[in-house]
């Protein structure tokens, strides 16, 4: 997953030097953290809408 996002960032115009300044472990931690927070937010929103509707 990290390689996929890194490739996307490079293609979208992020300088390679800037990407290299951030270590791979920090980037992976950030990417997976954002994915977990997104899933949590979607789950909470769905549960909230379900309670409103039901």
Secondary structure as UniProt FT lines:
FT   HELIX           2..11
FT   TURN            12..13
FT   HELIX           16..21
FT   HELIX           24..53
//
